[in-house]
Amino acid sequence: MTLKTTRFDAADFLRDDEDIREFLIAAAEEGTAEEFIHALGAAARAKGMAETAKAAGLTRASLYKSLALGAKPRFETIWRISNALGHGLAPR
């Protein structure tokens, strides 16, 4: 019998804005810059890419490109996405 698995996606477990906020805080405090960008991507998927892109003043395509594995987005882009997700970059 073959065991079927699915890829883990943190976005599946981020149910509301508070979950997203705590997830991003943990990623910022405990992770690397690359891991924080990856966490932004999960949070954006949980919130909805179109909604997040609009709130950040980006196109959906540029949001996907900015958060793709290995991407090196500009600080302004990270700042805009963080604000769109309700997190911002200020310490709590």
C-alpha positions as CSV (number, residue, x, y, z in Angstrom):
1,M,0.0,0.0,0.0
2,T,1.4,3.4,-1.0
3,L,1.1,6.3,1.5
4,K,-0.2,9.5,-0.1
5,T,1.1,12.7,1.3
6,T,0.5,16.4,0.5
7,R,2.8,19.3,0.7
8,F,2.5,21.3,4.0
9,D,1.3,24.8,3.5
10,A,1.2,27.1,6.5
11,A,-1.5,29.2,4.7
12,D,-4.0,26.3,5.3
13,F,-3.7,27.0,9.1
14,L,-3.9,30.8,9.1
15,R,-7.6,31.3,9.8
16,D,-7.8,35.0,10.6
17,D,-5.8,38.3,10.9
18,E,-4.6,37.4,14.4
19,D,-3.1,34.1,13.2
20,I,-1.4,35.9,10.4
21,R,0.0,38.6,12.7
22,E,1.4,36.0,15.2
23,F,2.8,33.9,12.3
24,L,4.6,36.9,10.9
25,I,5.9,38.0,14.2
26,A,7.3,34.6,14.9
27,A,8.9,34.5,11.4
28,A,10.5,37.9,12.0
29,E,11.8,37.0,15.4
30,E,13.0,33.5,14.8
31,G,13.7,33.2,11.1
32,T,16.0,34.4,8.4
33,A,15.1,37.1,5.9
34,E,14.4,34.4,3.3
35,E,12.1,32.6,5.8
36,F,10.3,35.9,6.6
37,I,9.7,36.4,2.8
38,H,8.4,32.8,2.6
39,A,6.1,33.5,5.6
40,L,4.8,36.7,3.9
41,G,3.9,34.4,0.9
42,A,2.0,32.0,3.1
43,A,0.2,34.9,4.8
44,A,-0.7,36.4,1.5
45,R,-2.1,33.1,0.2
46,A,-4.2,32.8,3.4
47,K,-5.6,36.3,3.1
48,G,-6.0,36.0,-0.7
49,M,-3.4,37.0,-3.2
50,A,-5.7,39.4,-5.1
51,E,-6.8,41.1,-1.9
52,T,-3.2,41.4,-0.6
53,A,-1.9,42.7,-3.9
54,K,-4.6,45.3,-4.1
55,A,-4.0,46.5,-0.5
56,A,-0.3,46.6,-1.2
57,G,-0.7,48.6,-4.4
58,L,0.8,45.8,-6.5
59,T,-0.4,43.5,-9.3
60,R,-1.1,39.9,-8.5
61,A,1.7,38.9,-10.8
62,S,4.3,41.2,-9.1
63,L,3.2,39.9,-5.7
64,Y,3.7,36.3,-6.8
65,K,7.1,37.2,-8.4
66,S,8.2,39.1,-5.2
67,L,7.3,36.2,-2.9
68,A,8.6,33.4,-5.2
69,L,11.2,31.0,-3.8
70,G,14.6,32.7,-4.1
71,A,13.2,36.1,-4.9
72,K,15.0,39.2,-3.5
73,P,12.2,41.8,-3.2
74,R,13.1,45.4,-2.5
75,F,12.5,46.6,1.1
76,E,9.7,48.8,-0.1
77,T,7.9,45.8,-1.5
78,I,8.3,43.9,1.8
79,W,7.1,46.9,3.7
80,R,4.0,47.3,1.5
81,I,3.1,43.6,1.7
82,S,3.5,43.6,5.5
83,N,1.3,46.6,5.9
84,A,-1.3,45.1,3.5
85,L,-1.4,42.1,5.8
86,G,-1.9,44.2,8.8
87,H,1.4,43.4,10.4
88,G,3.7,46.3,9.5
89,L,7.4,46.2,10.4
90,A,7.2,48.0,13.8
91,P,8.1,46.1,16.9
92,R,5.1,45.1,19.1
